[in-house]
Amino acid sequence: MSTPASPGNGVPEAPQYQPPKAPPKQNPAFRMLGMPNFRFKLPSRNWLIFLSVTGSFAAAITYDRRQKKAAQKKWCDLVSHIAQHPLPVNQMPRKLTIFLSAPPGDGIRPSREYFKEYIKPVLVAAAMDYDVIEGRKEGDVRYGTAEQIRRLRRKKGEQTEKPDLGEIDPEQLVENIREQLKIRPEPVIRGDLIIGRHTWKEYLRGLHEGWLGPLDEPQSRREPTPPSEDASHSTSTDLPPNDASTSTTTDPPLESPAENKIPPKEAETKPPSPPYAYISTSAYSTSPASPNLPIHLEPSAPIPHRHILGFFNTPIRIYRFLTQRHLADSVGRDTAALVLGLHRPYHQDSSFASSSTGEIDALPVTTSSPETDGTTSPAATVQTAQTWEQQSLLQEEEADWHKSAKKPRKDDLERVWLDDVVIDPRIGQRMRRFELPPEEEERAKRIGQGSERSRAVEVMDLRSEPVITDESQASSGKTWWAFWEKGKD
Amino acid sequence: MDSLNPAEQRELSSRMEKKQMKEFMTMYSKLVQRCFDDCVNDFTTKSLISREEGCVMRCVDKYLKGSERLGSRFQEQNAAMQAGQLPGR
């Protein structure tokens, strides 16, 4: 019904009816140009959620990367003056050694990228030369380090049964020629840079093996199944494969010799890569050090490399992905310390050692103890674990290691990554650690704040200066030919 | 080299000498050109002003030392290759 009095439908609705809104005002010129008439309003709820989530993530990344760049710039600026030191022609620039190996459970690539991303910029800013010792799997770096030291020892004239002929080392050749040409390395300390706890462990092992071990591969290693090997290859214990004499008493005779005969046989068919260690950790204290062992080994800079794998670790990985600035800052500091070259001995902390039994307490300091067999038990290894600063460095990284790295392996190669770090006092005392001097730290802070500039001299480029010619000076009325003409008159 | 007779040897050495001379002259003119271009930019006087002089000194120094370093690296590699019969790395 269309009667206005009817309460049901027509009349009450009439005031609620609103005429369609007039379109908002628009510049007639824009309208004539065909611009659509936008109305500004908040996007829908879903859009808001999407935009805020992606936006905040993107902002977090951008902020982090910008801060990271600033942090790196700071450390680069701190060392960039070193690149400007002139170097005599007959000197080779300071050469660092970088130790780098694939993180447990992963390939070598992340390590390389890590080096490139965080360490290399600082080295490049200071124009450092470097060698890289790479390890693709466990033990590679250990072998490389030891082999380098053994090569040095051979070069210094230590007795070796290995015939030198036939094997030509190109690096050695170049080195010899440099000696003839009287080209020397720059007279500064070199330095070792070790990336990650796993590499650090291998590096330490390699140092000990190189300086304390024999120059030639022990014969017992190459023979397939000498009786002593059975005991040392007991698979389930953590003990590394040992040399004969020391290991027989230490190992609990749990395993049947039958199952242990298999790995050496396999090893005989194919030489293991990397080769076995020439000396076991338990034989350190009995082994005589090389006479060429220097008073100070090359200082080292252990650099943290935290690498975590796994889908369920995604939150941790995202967190690290978004806080790379802190990482860049700390790695930059360590690298700058290495470049600046100030170092100190490693701390030797004996407070932990005293907590355990007393008779083993003396072990780390004795150089040639007669009671080796008793003291080199696994207990002793654990005992010394807290004694040296080197042993616990970067230890927090081990929690990140992938479980596949902790699985027992089929081959009987030493588990350098899993074994406790054993430090011989002869090596441990000779090691040095790079440390950033406090005044440099302050300077870095000031550079970061922008209140101080880098010590590098700014290069003046005369090419960019304007060329001064007669025309440019003509306005001042002073030209050389004006004088010349005056003289002619 | 051994198969040449004395006349040829003389010829060879004189040619080598010429070649070396030429190389040296090329290097020299290159050096002069470079350092002049980079350093000299004031043409209102016929003498070098002190700034330019310092620049030229450093420029020549840098160039010579650089080429010396380069040469010795080449020499090393060459010697290493000959001694070890290595393929060029």
Interface residues (C-beta under 8 A of the other chain):
Chain A: V89 I168 P170 L173 V174 I177 R178 L181 I183 L462 R463 E465 P466 V467 I468 T469 D470 Q473 T479 W480
Chain B: D37 D38 C39 N41 D42 F43 T44 T45 K46 R51 E52 C55 K65 E68 R69 S72 Q75 E76 Q77 A79 A80 A83 G84 L86 R89
